[in-house]
């Protein structure tokens, strides 16, 4: 199963617009959390999401774009597929 990191930017957005985005992305199966190999869970940076599935990066992009469009704001979406991910400085939850 492929792992994806998705970054969404809402243009000229307010806090409430991002709250709508978080809800919409959650309904599509994306999470704002990421789990390390040792089982610890971390909070992703603002407007970044974690996803996995048997999808292409283009399919994930289109799903994320639909969620972003539901906020009513113009937006940009970046999807990265990876075999491994590494991070430092994220807040453990």
C-alpha positions as semicolon CSV with decimal commas, in nm:
position;residue;x (nm);y (nm);z (nm)
1;X;0,000;0,000;0,000
2;X;0,140;0,340;-0,098
3;X;0,208;0,614;0,159
4;X;0,137;0,978;0,073
5;X;0,209;1,317;0,223
6;X;-0,033;1,583;0,101
7;X;0,015;1,958;0,138
8;X;-0,282;2,188;0,076
9;X;-0,265;2,565;0,062
10;X;-0,585;2,766;0,068
11;X;-0,545;3,107;-0,091
12;X;-0,665;3,412;0,104
13;X;-0,795;3,183;0,378
14;X;-0,891;3,241;0,739
15;X;-0,857;3,003;1,033
16;X;-1,215;2,877;0,983
17;X;-1,140;2,786;0,621
18;X;-0,861;2,556;0,736
19;X;-1,091;2,401;0,997
20;X;-1,329;2,320;0,710
21;X;-1,038;2,175;0,515
22;X;-0,930;1,955;0,807
23;X;-1,283;1,816;0,832
24;X;-1,312;1,760;0,457
25;X;-0,975;1,587;0,439
26;X;-1,068;1,369;0,737
27;X;-1,388;1,261;0,562
28;X;-1,171;1,152;0,267
29;X;-0,953;0,935;0,493
30;X;-0,657;1,168;0,544
31;X;-0,504;1,228;0,885
32;X;-0,301;1,511;1,035
33;X;-0,102;1,253;1,230
34;X;0,191;1,034;1,134
35;X;0,319;0,723;1,313
36;X;0,686;0,638;1,348
37;X;0,833;0,289;1,315
38;X;0,845;0,263;1,696
39;X;0,469;0,327;1,717
40;X;0,483;0,687;1,842
41;X;0,238;0,932;1,687
42;X;0,325;1,285;1,579
43;X;0,128;1,591;1,465
44;X;0,203;1,695;1,107
45;X;0,267;2,062;1,024
46;X;-0,037;2,279;0,951
47;X;-0,228;2,179;0,635
48;X;-0,021;1,866;0,576
49;X;-0,191;1,531;0,572
50;X;-0,099;1,166;0,580
51;X;-0,271;0,911;0,361
52;X;-0,228;0,560;0,232
53;X;-0,398;0,338;-0,017
54;X;-0,380;0,156;-0,346
55;X;-0,402;0,479;-0,543
56;X;-0,175;0,679;-0,769
57;X;-0,045;1,017;-0,660
58;X;-0,272;1,174;-0,924
59;X;-0,577;1,003;-0,775
60;X;-0,480;1,121;-0,427
61;X;-0,427;1,473;-0,566
62;X;-0,776;1,476;-0,715
63;X;-0,936;1,355;-0,390
64;X;-0,749;1,619;-0,191
65;X;-0,839;1,887;-0,448
66;X;-1,208;1,804;-0,414
67;X;-1,179;1,838;-0,035
68;X;-0,996;2,171;-0,075
69;X;-1,253;2,295;-0,326
70;X;-1,529;2,222;-0,074
71;X;-1,397;2,513;0,136
72;X;-1,488;2,756;-0,140
73;X;-1,130;2,886;-0,155
74;X;-0,888;2,869;-0,446
75;X;-0,610;2,631;-0,356
76;X;-0,294;2,445;-0,440
77;X;-0,228;2,076;-0,370
78;X;0,102;1,888;-0,362
79;X;0,117;1,510;-0,323
80;X;0,432;1,311;-0,253
81;X;0,441;0,932;-0,256
82;X;0,715;0,772;-0,055
83;X;0,859;0,441;0,054
84;X;1,000;0,594;0,369
85;X;0,965;0,921;0,555
86;X;1,180;1,087;0,815
87;X;1,116;1,387;1,038
88;X;1,245;1,577;1,334
89;X;1,088;1,833;1,562
90;X;0,725;1,728;1,518
91;X;0,512;1,732;1,832
92;X;0,444;1,388;1,976
93;X;0,079;1,327;2,061
